[in-house]
């Protein structure tokens, strides 16, 4: 894993967490 790819992974993780939180709030 390269250091330059880490920010992209963290951004994707935060996006996924927001999507999961949105789905849970809809239930």
Legacy VTK file of the C-alpha trace (Angstrom):
# vtk DataFile Version 3.0
C-alpha trace
ASCII
DATASET POLYDATA
POINTS 27 float
0.000 0.000 0.000
1.361 3.393 -0.955
1.050 6.494 1.203
-0.531 8.412 -1.679
-3.383 5.902 -1.853
-4.193 6.227 1.855
-6.136 9.545 1.622
-8.279 8.046 -1.163
-9.029 4.983 0.959
-9.906 7.093 3.997
-12.176 9.304 1.868
-13.950 6.222 0.470
-14.307 4.844 4.001
-15.889 8.071 5.245
-18.263 8.114 2.256
-19.261 4.502 2.892
-19.815 5.261 6.576
-22.063 8.205 5.696
-24.032 6.018 3.252
-24.429 3.267 5.861
-25.551 5.812 8.454
-28.093 7.201 5.965
-29.453 3.723 5.234
-29.728 2.918 8.944
-31.595 6.160 9.608
-34.113 5.288 6.881
-34.984 1.964 8.519
LINES 1 28
27 0 1 2 3 4 5 6 7 8 9 10 11 12 13 14 15 16 17 18 19 20 21 22 23 24 25 26
